[in-house]
Amino acid sequence: MEKAIRIIELALEKYHQHIDSDVQIYNKDLNRVMKIFTFLTITFSPQVVIGCLFGMNVTVPWSC
């Protein structure tokens, strides 16, 4: 009986290690994607703000 319990405990430990490694891989991929999105957001935010300001129906000081 104790042998069966030990086998089950080892199987559960292996299962937990497998799940942990999968989560680490997922987190690594997620961090990579978040770095890309952060870079894109920082890069394009000024252009979007300028475009929004000039795209509104307002008079531009130096336009005719």
PDBQT receptor file of N, H, CA, C and O in Angstrom, charges set to zero:
ATOM      1  N   MET A   1       0.821  -1.195   0.000  1.00  0.00    +0.000 N 
ATOM      2  CA  MET A   1       0.000   0.000   0.000  1.00  0.00    +0.000 C 
ATOM      3  C   MET A   1       0.865   1.259   0.000  1.00  0.00    +0.000 C 
ATOM      4  O   MET A   1       0.579   2.207  -0.730  1.00  0.00    +0.000 OA
ATOM      5  N   GLU A   2       1.923   1.273   0.815  1.00  0.00    +0.000 N 
ATOM      6  H   GLU A   2       2.156   0.503   1.409  1.00  0.00    +0.000 HD
ATOM      7  CA  GLU A   2       2.803   2.431   0.886  1.00  0.00    +0.000 C 
ATOM      8  C   GLU A   2       3.536   2.652  -0.433  1.00  0.00    +0.000 C 
ATOM      9  O   GLU A   2       3.831   3.788  -0.804  1.00  0.00    +0.000 OA
ATOM     10  N   LYS A   3       3.824   1.574  -1.128  1.00  0.00    +0.000 N 
ATOM     11  H   LYS A   3       3.585   0.652  -0.827  1.00  0.00    +0.000 HD
ATOM     12  CA  LYS A   3       4.503   1.686  -2.417  1.00  0.00    +0.000 C 
ATOM     13  C   LYS A   3       3.590   2.390  -3.428  1.00  0.00    +0.000 C 
ATOM     14  O   LYS A   3       4.045   3.237  -4.197  1.00  0.00    +0.000 OA
ATOM     15  N   ALA A   4       2.321   2.039  -3.419  1.00  0.00    +0.000 N 
ATOM     16  H   ALA A   4       1.952   1.352  -2.794  1.00  0.00    +0.000 HD
ATOM     17  CA  ALA A   4       1.370   2.669  -4.338  1.00  0.00    +0.000 C 
ATOM     18  C   ALA A   4       1.222   4.155  -4.020  1.00  0.00    +0.000 C 
ATOM     19  O   ALA A   4       1.136   4.981  -4.930  1.00  0.00    +0.000 OA
ATOM     20  N   ILE A   5       1.193   4.492  -2.747  1.00  0.00    +0.000 N 
ATOM     21  H   ILE A   5       1.263   3.821  -2.008  1.00  0.00    +0.000 HD
ATOM     22  CA  ILE A   5       1.098   5.896  -2.350  1.00  0.00    +0.000 C 
ATOM     23  C   ILE A   5       2.332   6.661  -2.811  1.00  0.00    +0.000 C 
ATOM     24  O   ILE A   5       2.225   7.786  -3.299  1.00  0.00    +0.000 OA
ATOM     25  N   ARG A   6       3.501   6.048  -2.654  1.00  0.00    +0.000 N 
ATOM     26  H   ARG A   6       3.588   5.134  -2.257  1.00  0.00    +0.000 HD
ATOM     27  CA  ARG A   6       4.757   6.691  -3.078  1.00  0.00    +0.000 C 
ATOM     28  C   ARG A   6       4.774   6.903  -4.593  1.00  0.00    +0.000 C 
ATOM     29  O   ARG A   6       5.240   7.940  -5.065  1.00  0.00    +0.000 OA
ATOM     30  N   ILE A   7       4.273   5.936  -5.354  1.00  0.00    +0.000 N 
ATOM     31  H   ILE A   7       3.894   5.094  -4.971  1.00  0.00    +0.000 HD
ATOM     32  CA  ILE A   7       4.219   6.054  -6.814  1.00  0.00    +0.000 C 
ATOM     33  C   ILE A   7       3.276   7.192  -7.211  1.00  0.00    +0.000 C 
ATOM     34  O   ILE A   7       3.578   7.976  -8.111  1.00  0.00    +0.000 OA
ATOM     35  N   ILE A   8       2.143   7.270  -6.534  1.00  0.00    +0.000 N 
ATOM     36  H   ILE A   8       1.899   6.633  -5.802  1.00  0.00    +0.000 HD
ATOM     37  CA  ILE A   8       1.190   8.339  -6.830  1.00  0.00    +0.000 C 
ATOM     38  C   ILE A   8       1.792   9.698  -6.489  1.00  0.00    +0.000 C 
ATOM     39  O   ILE A   8       1.624  10.656  -7.245  1.00  0.00    +0.000 OA
ATOM     40  N   GLU A   9       2.491   9.791  -5.360  1.00  0.00    +0.000 N 
ATOM     41  H   GLU A   9       2.628   9.014  -4.746  1.00  0.00    +0.000 HD
ATOM     42  CA  GLU A   9       3.132  11.050  -4.980  1.00  0.00    +0.000 C 
ATOM     43  C   GLU A   9       4.185  11.460  -6.004  1.00  0.00    +0.000 C 
ATOM     44  O   GLU A   9       4.290  12.638  -6.345  1.00  0.00    +0.000 OA
ATOM     45  N   LEU A  10       4.960  10.508  -6.495  1.00  0.00    +0.000 N 
ATOM     46  H   LEU A  10       4.875   9.551  -6.219  1.00  0.00    +0.000 HD
ATOM     47  CA  LEU A  10       5.967  10.815  -7.510  1.00  0.00    +0.000 C 
ATOM     48  C   LEU A  10       5.314  11.267  -8.818  1.00  0.00    +0.000 C 
ATOM     49  O   LEU A  10       5.792  12.193  -9.473  1.00  0.00    +0.000 OA
ATOM     50  N   ALA A  11       4.223  10.606  -9.185  1.00  0.00    +0.000 N 
ATOM     51  H   ALA A  11       3.835   9.854  -8.652  1.00  0.00    +0.000 HD
ATOM     52  CA  ALA A  11       3.515  10.993 -10.404  1.00  0.00    +0.000 C 
ATOM     53  C   ALA A  11       2.956  12.399 -10.270  1.00  0.00    +0.000 C 
ATOM     54  O   ALA A  11       3.040  13.185 -11.214  1.00  0.00    +0.000 OA
ATOM     55  N   LEU A  12       2.386  12.733  -9.114  1.00  0.00    +0.000 N 
ATOM     56  H   LEU A  12       2.318  12.094  -8.348  1.00  0.00    +0.000 HD
ATOM     57  CA  LEU A  12       1.866  14.074  -8.890  1.00  0.00    +0.000 C 
ATOM     58  C   LEU A  12       2.979  15.123  -8.921  1.00  0.00    +0.000 C 
ATOM     59  O   LEU A  12       2.797  16.216  -9.457  1.00  0.00    +0.000 OA
ATOM     60  N   GLU A  13       4.116  14.787  -8.349  1.00  0.00    +0.000 N 
ATOM     61  H   GLU A  13       4.264  13.899  -7.913  1.00  0.00    +0.000 HD
ATOM     62  CA  GLU A  13       5.252  15.707  -8.358  1.00  0.00    +0.000 C 
ATOM     63  C   GLU A  13       5.726  15.958  -9.788  1.00  0.00    +0.000 C 
ATOM     64  O   GLU A  13       6.007  17.097 -10.160  1.00  0.00    +0.000 OA
ATOM     65  N   LYS A  14       5.814  14.893 -10.587  1.00  0.00    +0.000 N 
ATOM     66  H   LYS A  14       5.585  13.968 -10.284  1.00  0.00    +0.000 HD
ATOM     67  CA  LYS A  14       6.201  15.051 -11.987  1.00  0.00    +0.000 C 
ATOM     68  C   LYS A  14       5.182  15.884 -12.751  1.00  0.00    +0.000 C 
ATOM     69  O   LYS A  14       5.547  16.709 -13.589  1.00  0.00    +0.000 OA
ATOM     70  N   TYR A  15       3.915  15.666 -12.462  1.00  0.00    +0.000 N 
ATOM     71  H   TYR A  15       3.619  14.995 -11.782  1.00  0.00    +0.000 HD
ATOM     72  CA  TYR A  15       2.848  16.427 -13.119  1.00  0.00    +0.000 C 
ATOM     73  C   TYR A  15       2.970  17.911 -12.770  1.00  0.00    +0.000 C 
ATOM     74  O   TYR A  15       2.845  18.764 -13.648  1.00  0.00    +0.000 OA
ATOM     75  N   HIS A  16       3.211  18.224 -11.496  1.00  0.00    +0.000 N 
ATOM     76  H   HIS A  16       3.312  17.531 -10.782  1.00  0.00    +0.000 HD
ATOM     77  CA  HIS A  16       3.366  19.612 -11.068  1.00  0.00    +0.000 C 
ATOM     78  C   HIS A  16       4.585  20.254 -11.727  1.00  0.00    +0.000 C 
ATOM     79  O   HIS A  16       4.533  21.424 -12.106  1.00  0.00    +0.000 OA
ATOM     80  N   GLN A  17       5.674  19.513 -11.868  1.00  0.00    +0.000 N 
ATOM     81  H   GLN A  17       5.717  18.563 -11.560  1.00  0.00    +0.000 HD
ATOM     82  CA  GLN A  17       6.856  20.043 -12.531  1.00  0.00    +0.000 C 
ATOM     83  C   GLN A  17       6.565  20.335 -14.001  1.00  0.00    +0.000 C 
ATOM     84  O   GLN A  17       7.020  21.343 -14.541  1.00  0.00    +0.000 OA
ATOM     85  N   HIS A  18       5.814  19.460 -14.635  1.00  0.00    +0.000 N 
ATOM     86  H   HIS A  18       5.444  18.641 -14.196  1.00  0.00    +0.000 HD
ATOM     87  CA  HIS A  18       5.455  19.662 -16.033  1.00  0.00    +0.000 C 
ATOM     88  C   HIS A  18       4.578  20.915 -16.194  1.00  0.00    +0.000 C 
ATOM     89  O   HIS A  18       4.787  21.719 -17.103  1.00  0.00    +0.000 OA
ATOM     90  N   ILE A  19       3.611  21.061 -15.309  1.00  0.00    +0.000 N 
ATOM     91  H   ILE A  19       3.442  20.408 -14.571  1.00  0.00    +0.000 HD
ATOM     92  CA  ILE A  19       2.743  22.235 -15.345  1.00  0.00    +0.000 C 
ATOM     93  C   ILE A  19       3.556  23.502 -15.103  1.00  0.00    +0.000 C 
ATOM     94  O   ILE A  19       3.348  24.504 -15.786  1.00  0.00    +0.000 OA
ATOM     95  N   ASP A  20       4.474  23.474 -14.147  1.00  0.00    +0.000 N 
ATOM     96  H   ASP A  20       4.643  22.659 -13.593  1.00  0.00    +0.000 HD
ATOM     97  CA  ASP A  20       5.317  24.634 -13.857  1.00  0.00    +0.000 C 
ATOM     98  C   ASP A  20       6.169  25.026 -15.059  1.00  0.00    +0.000 C 
ATOM     99  O   ASP A  20       6.315  26.210 -15.363  1.00  0.00    +0.000 OA
ATOM    100  N   SER A  21       6.729  24.037 -15.738  1.00  0.00    +0.000 N 
ATOM    101  H   SER A  21       6.611  23.075 -15.492  1.00  0.00    +0.000 HD
ATOM    102  CA  SER A  21       7.546  24.352 -16.908  1.00  0.00    +0.000 C 
ATOM    103  C   SER A  21       6.688  24.932 -18.030  1.00  0.00    +0.000 C 
ATOM    104  O   SER A  21       7.131  25.835 -18.740  1.00  0.00    +0.000 OA
ATOM    105  N   ASP A  22       5.471  24.426 -18.196  1.00  0.00    +0.000 N 
ATOM    106  H   ASP A  22       5.112  23.693 -17.619  1.00  0.00    +0.000 HD
ATOM    107  CA  ASP A  22       4.570  24.989 -19.205  1.00  0.00    +0.000 C 
ATOM    108  C   ASP A  22       4.213  26.435 -18.872  1.00  0.00    +0.000 C 
ATOM    109  O   ASP A  22       4.162  27.281 -19.764  1.00  0.00    +0.000 OA
ATOM    110  N   VAL A  23       3.969  26.719 -17.607  1.00  0.00    +0.000 N 
ATOM    111  H   VAL A  23       4.010  26.031 -16.882  1.00  0.00    +0.000 HD
ATOM    112  CA  VAL A  23       3.632  28.081 -17.188  1.00  0.00    +0.000 C 
ATOM    113  C   VAL A  23       4.824  29.011 -17.408  1.00  0.00    +0.000 C 
ATOM    114  O   VAL A  23       4.642  30.156 -17.823  1.00  0.00    +0.000 OA
ATOM    115  N   GLN A  24       6.024  28.541 -17.138  1.00  0.00    +0.000 N 
ATOM    116  H   GLN A  24       6.172  27.611 -16.801  1.00  0.00    +0.000 HD
ATOM    117  CA  GLN A  24       7.208  29.367 -17.364  1.00  0.00    +0.000 C 
ATOM    118  C   GLN A  24       7.384  29.693 -18.841  1.00  0.00    +0.000 C 
ATOM    119  O   GLN A  24       7.730  30.823 -19.187  1.00  0.00    +0.000 OA
ATOM    120  N   ILE A  25       7.152  28.728 -19.704  1.00  0.00    +0.000 N 
ATOM    121  H   ILE A  25       6.871  27.811 -19.423  1.00  0.00    +0.000 HD
ATOM    122  CA  ILE A  25       7.244  28.967 -21.146  1.00  0.00    +0.000 C 
ATOM    123  C   ILE A  25       6.182  29.964 -21.579  1.00  0.00    +0.000 C 
ATOM    124  O   ILE A  25       6.463  30.870 -22.363  1.00  0.00    +0.000 OA
ATOM    125  N   TYR A  26       4.963  29.801 -21.073  1.00  0.00    +0.000 N 
ATOM    126  H   TYR A  26       4.735  29.064 -20.436  1.00  0.00    +0.000 HD
ATOM    127  CA  TYR A  26       3.884  30.721 -21.399  1.00  0.00    +0.000 C 
ATOM    128  C   TYR A  26       4.221  32.135 -20.935  1.00  0.00    +0.000 C 
ATOM    129  O   TYR A  26       3.997  33.097 -21.669  1.00  0.00    +0.000 OA
ATOM    130  N   ASN A  27       4.754  32.267 -19.733  1.00  0.00    +0.000 N 
ATOM    131  H   ASN A  27       4.936  31.485 -19.136  1.00  0.00    +0.000 HD
ATOM    132  CA  ASN A  27       5.115  33.582 -19.202  1.00  0.00    +0.000 C 
ATOM    133  C   ASN A  27       6.226  34.233 -20.017  1.00  0.00    +0.000 C 
ATOM    134  O   ASN A  27       6.212  35.444 -20.240  1.00  0.00    +0.000 OA
ATOM    135  N   LYS A  28       7.185  33.430 -20.458  1.00  0.00    +0.000 N 
ATOM    136  H   LYS A  28       7.197  32.447 -20.277  1.00  0.00    +0.000 HD
ATOM    137  CA  LYS A  28       8.270  33.959 -21.281  1.00  0.00    +0.000 C 
ATOM    138  C   LYS A  28       7.722  34.502 -22.598  1.00  0.00    +0.000 C 
ATOM    139  O   LYS A  28       8.109  35.589 -23.028  1.00  0.00    +0.000 OA
ATOM    140  N   ASP A  29       6.829  33.759 -23.239  1.00  0.00    +0.000 N 
ATOM    141  H   ASP A  29       6.515  32.876 -22.890  1.00  0.00    +0.000 HD
ATOM    142  CA  ASP A  29       6.220  34.217 -24.485  1.00  0.00    +0.000 C 
ATOM    143  C   ASP A  29       5.368  35.464 -24.249  1.00  0.00    +0.000 C 
ATOM    144  O   ASP A  29       5.392  36.395 -25.054  1.00  0.00    +0.000 OA
ATOM    145  N   LEU A  30       4.626  35.482 -23.165  1.00  0.00    +0.000 N 
ATOM    146  H   LEU A  30       4.606  34.725 -22.511  1.00  0.00    +0.000 HD
ATOM    147  CA  LEU A  30       3.788  36.633 -22.848  1.00  0.00    +0.000 C 
ATOM    148  C   LEU A  30       4.633  37.876 -22.593  1.00  0.00    +0.000 C 
ATOM    149  O   LEU A  30       4.268  38.966 -23.033  1.00  0.00    +0.000 OA
ATOM    150  N   ASN A  31       5.734  37.736 -21.904  1.00  0.00    +0.000 N 
ATOM    151  H   ASN A  31       6.031  36.851 -21.546  1.00  0.00    +0.000 HD
ATOM    152  CA  ASN A  31       6.628  38.869 -21.658  1.00  0.00    +0.000 C 
ATOM    153  C   ASN A  31       7.195  39.415 -22.958  1.00  0.00    +0.000 C 
ATOM    154  O   ASN A  31       7.325  40.629 -23.119  1.00  0.00    +0.000 OA
ATOM    155  N   ARG A  32       7.534  38.528 -23.884  1.00  0.00    +0.000 N 
ATOM    156  H   ARG A  32       7.429  37.542 -23.753  1.00  0.00    +0.000 HD
ATOM    157  CA  ARG A  32       8.061  38.960 -25.180  1.00  0.00    +0.000 C 
ATOM    158  C   ARG A  32       7.011  39.764 -25.934  1.00  0.00    +0.000 C 
ATOM    159  O   ARG A  32       7.320  40.812 -26.501  1.00  0.00    +0.000 OA
ATOM    160  N   VAL A  33       5.781  39.286 -25.943  1.00  0.00    +0.000 N 
ATOM    161  H   VAL A  33       5.530  38.435 -25.482  1.00  0.00    +0.000 HD
ATOM    162  CA  VAL A  33       4.695  39.990 -26.630  1.00  0.00    +0.000 C 
ATOM    163  C   VAL A  33       4.428  41.335 -25.969  1.00  0.00    +0.000 C 
ATOM    164  O   VAL A  33       4.214  42.330 -26.662  1.00  0.00    +0.000 OA
ATOM    165  N   MET A  34       4.436  41.379 -24.649  1.00  0.00    +0.000 N 
ATOM    166  H   MET A  34       4.609  40.570 -24.087  1.00  0.00    +0.000 HD
ATOM    167  CA  MET A  34       4.184  42.629 -23.944  1.00  0.00    +0.000 C 
ATOM    168  C   MET A  34       5.291  43.654 -24.219  1.00  0.00    +0.000 C 
ATOM    169  O   MET A  34       5.014  44.851 -24.301  1.00  0.00    +0.000 OA
ATOM    170  N   LYS A  35       6.538  43.199 -24.363  1.00  0.00    +0.000 N 
ATOM    171  H   LYS A  35       6.763  42.227 -24.297  1.00  0.00    +0.000 HD
ATOM    172  CA  LYS A  35       7.626  44.113 -24.713  1.00  0.00    +0.000 C 
ATOM    173  C   LYS A  35       7.388  44.717 -26.094  1.00  0.00    +0.000 C 
ATOM    174  O   LYS A  35       7.618  45.909 -26.298  1.00  0.00    +0.000 OA
ATOM    175  N   ILE A  36       6.931  43.906 -27.035  1.00  0.00    +0.000 N 
ATOM    176  H   ILE A  36       6.744  42.938 -26.869  1.00  0.00    +0.000 HD
ATOM    177  CA  ILE A  36       6.659  44.399 -28.384  1.00  0.00    +0.000 C 
ATOM    178  C   ILE A  36       5.525  45.415 -28.354  1.00  0.00    +0.000 C 
ATOM    179  O   ILE A  36       5.631  46.481 -28.961  1.00  0.00    +0.000 OA
ATOM    180  N   PHE A  37       4.439  45.094 -27.650  1.00  0.00    +0.000 N 
ATOM    181  H   PHE A  37       4.352  44.228 -27.157  1.00  0.00    +0.000 HD
ATOM    182  CA  PHE A  37       3.313  46.015 -27.573  1.00  0.00    +0.000 C 
ATOM    183  C   PHE A  37       3.687  47.319 -26.870  1.00  0.00    +0.000 C 
ATOM    184  O   PHE A  37       3.229  48.391 -27.266  1.00  0.00    +0.000 OA
ATOM    185  N   THR A  38       4.507  47.233 -25.843  1.00  0.00    +0.000 N 
ATOM    186  H   THR A  38       4.879  46.362 -25.521  1.00  0.00    +0.000 HD
ATOM    187  CA  THR A  38       4.949  48.435 -25.147  1.00  0.00    +0.000 C 
ATOM    188  C   THR A  38       5.780  49.308 -26.076  1.00  0.00    +0.000 C 
ATOM    189  O   THR A  38       5.599  50.525 -26.110  1.00  0.00    +0.000 OA
ATOM    190  N   PHE A  39       6.677  48.704 -26.820  1.00  0.00    +0.000 N 
ATOM    191  H   PHE A  39       6.823  47.715 -26.793  1.00  0.00    +0.000 HD
ATOM    192  CA  PHE A  39       7.487  49.453 -27.776  1.00  0.00    +0.000 C 
ATOM    193  C   PHE A  39       6.614  50.133 -28.822  1.00  0.00    +0.000 C 
ATOM    194  O   PHE A  39       6.820  51.306 -29.137  1.00  0.00    +0.000 OA
ATOM    195  N   LEU A  40       5.646  49.407 -29.360  1.00  0.00    +0.000 N 
ATOM    196  H   LEU A  40       5.479  48.455 -29.105  1.00  0.00    +0.000 HD
ATOM    197  CA  LEU A  40       4.760  49.991 -30.364  1.00  0.00    +0.000 C 
ATOM    198  C   LEU A  40       3.927  51.135 -29.788  1.00  0.00    +0.000 C 
ATOM    199  O   LEU A  40       3.724  52.153 -30.448  1.00  0.00    +0.000 OA
ATOM    200  N   THR A  41       3.453  50.966 -28.569  1.00  0.00    +0.000 N 
ATOM    201  H   THR A  41       3.619  50.139 -28.033  1.00  0.00    +0.000 HD
ATOM    202  CA  THR A  41       2.651  52.010 -27.937  1.00  0.00    +0.000 C 
ATOM    203  C   THR A  41       3.469  53.273 -27.723  1.00  0.00    +0.000 C 
ATOM    204  O   THR A  41       3.006  54.372 -28.027  1.00  0.00    +0.000 OA
ATOM    205  N   ILE A  42       4.676  53.125 -27.205  1.00  0.00    +0.000 N 
ATOM    206  H   ILE A  42       5.052  52.232 -26.958  1.00  0.00    +0.000 HD
ATOM    207  CA  ILE A  42       5.529  54.283 -26.963  1.00  0.00    +0.000 C 
ATOM    208  C   ILE A  42       5.927  54.942 -28.278  1.00  0.00    +0.000 C 
ATOM    209  O   ILE A  42       6.033  56.167 -28.351  1.00  0.00    +0.000 OA
ATOM    210  N   THR A  43       6.147  54.148 -29.309  1.00  0.00    +0.000 N 
ATOM    211  H   THR A  43       6.061  53.153 -29.250  1.00  0.00    +0.000 HD
ATOM    212  CA  THR A  43       6.574  54.683 -30.599  1.00  0.00    +0.000 C 
ATOM    213  C   THR A  43       5.469  55.469 -31.285  1.00  0.00    +0.000 C 
ATOM    214  O   THR A  43       5.728  56.541 -31.831  1.00  0.00    +0.000 OA
ATOM    215  N   PHE A  44       4.244  54.960 -31.269  1.00  0.00    +0.000 N 
ATOM    216  H   PHE A  44       4.033  54.089 -30.825  1.00  0.00    +0.000 HD
ATOM    217  CA  PHE A  44       3.175  55.566 -32.048  1.00  0.00    +0.000 C 
ATOM    218  C   PHE A  44       2.294  56.542 -31.268  1.00  0.00    +0.000 C 
ATOM    219  O   PHE A  44       1.466  57.224 -31.872  1.00  0.00    +0.000 OA
ATOM    220  N   SER A  45       2.445  56.628 -29.981  1.00  0.00    +0.000 N 
ATOM    221  H   SER A  45       3.119  56.075 -29.490  1.00  0.00    +0.000 HD
ATOM    222  CA  SER A  45       1.602  57.542 -29.202  1.00  0.00    +0.000 C 
ATOM    223  C   SER A  45       1.760  59.013 -29.595  1.00  0.00    +0.000 C 
ATOM    224  O   SER A  45       0.750  59.697 -29.759  1.00  0.00    +0.000 OA
ATOM    225  N   PRO A  46       2.975  59.526 -29.753  1.00  0.00    +0.000 N 
ATOM    226  CA  PRO A  46       3.082  60.942 -30.154  1.00  0.00    +0.000 C 
ATOM    227  C   PRO A  46       2.439  61.221 -31.511  1.00  0.00    +0.000 C 
ATOM    228  O   PRO A  46       1.784  62.250 -31.679  1.00  0.00    +0.000 OA
ATOM    229  N   GLN A  47       2.613  60.329 -32.473  1.00  0.00    +0.000 N 
ATOM    230  H   GLN A  47       3.145  59.493 -32.337  1.00  0.00    +0.000 HD
ATOM    231  CA  GLN A  47       2.006  60.534 -33.781  1.00  0.00    +0.000 C 
ATOM    232  C   GLN A  47       0.490  60.524 -33.685  1.00  0.00    +0.000 C 
ATOM    233  O   GLN A  47      -0.177  61.302 -34.367  1.00  0.00    +0.000 OA
ATOM    234  N   VAL A  48      -0.051  59.675 -32.867  1.00  0.00    +0.000 N 
ATOM    235  H   VAL A  48       0.491  59.044 -32.313  1.00  0.00    +0.000 HD
ATOM    236  CA  VAL A  48      -1.506  59.602 -32.713  1.00  0.00    +0.000 C 
ATOM    237  C   VAL A  48      -2.037  60.880 -32.071  1.00  0.00    +0.000 C 
ATOM    238  O   VAL A  48      -3.067  61.406 -32.494  1.00  0.00    +0.000 OA
ATOM    239  N   VAL A  49      -1.347  61.376 -31.064  1.00  0.00    +0.000 N 
ATOM    240  H   VAL A  49      -0.511  60.949 -30.720  1.00  0.00    +0.000 HD
ATOM    241  CA  VAL A  49      -1.788  62.608 -30.396  1.00  0.00    +0.000 C 
ATOM    242  C   VAL A  49      -1.751  63.777 -31.373  1.00  0.00    +0.000 C 
ATOM    243  O   VAL A  49      -2.701  64.558 -31.441  1.00  0.00    +0.000 OA
ATOM    244  N   ILE A  50      -0.674  63.902 -32.123  1.00  0.00    +0.000 N 
ATOM    245  H   ILE A  50       0.097  63.267 -32.068  1.00  0.00    +0.000 HD
ATOM    246  CA  ILE A  50      -0.573  64.992 -33.102  1.00  0.00    +0.000 C 
ATOM    247  C   ILE A  50      -1.656  64.839 -34.165  1.00  0.00    +0.000 C 
ATOM    248  O   ILE A  50      -2.296  65.824 -34.533  1.00  0.00    +0.000 OA
ATOM    249  N   GLY A  51      -1.871  63.642 -34.656  1.00  0.00    +0.000 N 
ATOM    250  H   GLY A  51      -1.351  62.841 -34.357  1.00  0.00    +0.000 HD
ATOM    251  CA  GLY A  51      -2.910  63.420 -35.653  1.00  0.00    +0.000 C 
ATOM    252  C   GLY A  51      -4.296  63.739 -35.124  1.00  0.00    +0.000 C 
ATOM    253  O   GLY A  51      -5.125  64.285 -35.851  1.00  0.00    +0.000 OA
ATOM    254  N   CYS A  52      -4.553  63.411 -33.891  1.00  0.00    +0.000 N 
ATOM    255  H   CYS A  52      -3.879  62.967 -33.301  1.00  0.00    +0.000 HD
ATOM    256  CA  CYS A  52      -5.857  63.725 -33.294  1.00  0.00    +0.000 C 
ATOM    257  C   CYS A  52      -6.048  65.231 -33.160  1.00  0.00    +0.000 C 
ATOM    258  O   CYS A  52      -7.136  65.745 -33.420  1.00  0.00    +0.000 OA
ATOM    259  N   LEU A  53      -5.018  65.925 -32.764  1.00  0.00    +0.000 N 
ATOM    260  H   LEU A  53      -4.135  65.507 -32.552  1.00  0.00    +0.000 HD
ATOM    261  CA  LEU A  53      -5.139  67.373 -32.615  1.00  0.00    +0.000 C 
ATOM    262  C   LEU A  53      -5.385  68.053 -33.959  1.00  0.00    +0.000 C 
ATOM    263  O   LEU A  53      -6.239  68.935 -34.056  1.00  0.00    +0.000 OA
ATOM    264  N   PHE A  54      -4.652  67.658 -34.992  1.00  0.00    +0.000 N 
ATOM    265  H   PHE A  54      -3.959  66.943 -34.914  1.00  0.00    +0.000 HD
ATOM    266  CA  PHE A  54      -4.812  68.295 -36.291  1.00  0.00    +0.000 C 
ATOM    267  C   PHE A  54      -6.000  67.745 -37.063  1.00  0.00    +0.000 C 
ATOM    268  O   PHE A  54      -6.421  68.354 -38.046  1.00  0.00    +0.000 OA
ATOM    269  N   GLY A  55      -6.550  66.618 -36.649  1.00  0.00    +0.000 N 
ATOM    270  H   GLY A  55      -6.208  66.123 -35.850  1.00  0.00    +0.000 HD
ATOM    271  CA  GLY A  55      -7.695  66.049 -37.339  1.00  0.00    +0.000 C 
ATOM    272  C   GLY A  55      -9.016  66.626 -36.871  1.00  0.00    +0.000 C 
ATOM    273  O   GLY A  55     -10.043  66.400 -37.511  1.00  0.00    +0.000 OA
ATOM    274  N   MET A  56      -9.017  67.352 -35.790  1.00  0.00    +0.000 N 
ATOM    275  H   MET A  56      -8.183  67.535 -35.270  1.00  0.00    +0.000 HD
ATOM    276  CA  MET A  56     -10.253  67.947 -35.280  1.00  0.00    +0.000 C 
ATOM    277  C   MET A  56     -10.616  69.188 -36.078  1.00  0.00    +0.000 C 
ATOM    278  O   MET A  56      -9.773  69.741 -36.784  1.00  0.00    +0.000 OA
ATOM    279  N   ASN A  57     -11.831  69.620 -35.976  1.00  0.00    +0.000 N 
ATOM    280  H   ASN A  57     -12.516  69.171 -35.403  1.00  0.00    +0.000 HD
ATOM    281  CA  ASN A  57     -12.283  70.809 -36.691  1.00  0.00    +0.000 C 
ATOM    282  C   ASN A  57     -11.932  72.055 -35.901  1.00  0.00    +0.000 C 
ATOM    283  O   ASN A  57     -12.805  72.733 -35.359  1.00  0.00    +0.000 OA
ATOM    284  N   VAL A  58     -10.660  72.342 -35.846  1.00  0.00    +0.000 N 
ATOM    285  H   VAL A  58      -9.951  71.791 -36.287  1.00  0.00    +0.000 HD
ATOM    286  CA  VAL A  58     -10.187  73.536 -35.168  1.00  0.00    +0.000 C 
ATOM    287  C   VAL A  58      -9.298  74.311 -36.127  1.00  0.00    +0.000 C 
ATOM    288  O   VAL A  58      -8.749  73.753 -37.077  1.00  0.00    +0.000 OA
ATOM    289  N   THR A  59      -9.168  75.586 -35.868  1.00  0.00    +0.000 N 
ATOM    290  H   THR A  59      -9.615  76.040 -35.096  1.00  0.00    +0.000 HD
ATOM    291  CA  THR A  59      -8.286  76.382 -36.720  1.00  0.00    +0.000 C 
ATOM    292  C   THR A  59      -6.849  76.213 -36.262  1.00  0.00    +0.000 C 
ATOM    293  O   THR A  59      -6.549  76.262 -35.069  1.00  0.00    +0.000 OA
ATOM    294  N   VAL A  60      -5.980  76.017 -37.220  1.00  0.00    +0.000 N 
ATOM    295  H   VAL A  60      -6.224  75.978 -38.189  1.00  0.00    +0.000 HD
ATOM    296  CA  VAL A  60      -4.558  75.868 -36.935  1.00  0.00    +0.000 C 
ATOM    297  C   VAL A  60      -3.933  77.247 -37.039  1.00  0.00    +0.000 C 
ATOM    298  O   VAL A  60      -4.197  77.946 -38.017  1.00  0.00    +0.000 OA
ATOM    299  N   PRO A  61      -3.126  77.673 -36.094  1.00  0.00    +0.000 N 
ATOM    300  CA  PRO A  61      -2.616  79.042 -36.076  1.00  0.00    +0.000 C 
ATOM    301  C   PRO A  61      -1.888  79.466 -37.358  1.00  0.00    +0.000 C 
ATOM    302  O   PRO A  61      -2.043  80.613 -37.776  1.00  0.00    +0.000 OA
ATOM    303  N   TRP A  62      -1.118  78.611 -37.985  1.00  0.00    +0.000 N 
ATOM    304  H   TRP A  62      -0.992  77.679 -37.645  1.00  0.00    +0.000 HD
ATOM    305  CA  TRP A  62      -0.330  79.027 -39.138  1.00  0.00    +0.000 C 
ATOM    306  C   TRP A  62      -0.984  78.655 -40.467  1.00  0.00    +0.000 C 
ATOM    307  O   TRP A  62      -0.340  78.769 -41.510  1.00  0.00    +0.000 OA
ATOM    308  N   SER A  63      -2.244  78.214 -40.461  1.00  0.00    +0.000 N 
ATOM    309  H   SER A  63      -2.767  78.122 -39.614  1.00  0.00    +0.000 HD
ATOM    310  CA  SER A  63      -2.917  77.890 -41.731  1.00  0.00    +0.000 C 
ATOM    311  C   SER A  63      -3.641  79.111 -42.261  1.00  0.00    +0.000 C 
ATOM    312  O   SER A  63      -3.929  80.046 -41.514  1.00  0.00    +0.000 OA
ATOM    313  N   CYS A  64      -3.934  79.101 -43.552  1.00  0.00    +0.000 N 
ATOM    314  H   CYS A  64      -3.700  78.341 -44.159  1.00  0.00    +0.000 HD
ATOM    315  CA  CYS A  64      -4.620  80.239 -44.189  1.00  0.00    +0.000 C 
ATOM    316  C   CYS A  64      -6.103  80.121 -44.072  1.00  0.00    +0.000 C 
ATOM    317  O   CYS A  64      -6.832  80.990 -44.551  1.00  0.00    +0.000 OA
TER     318      CYS A  64
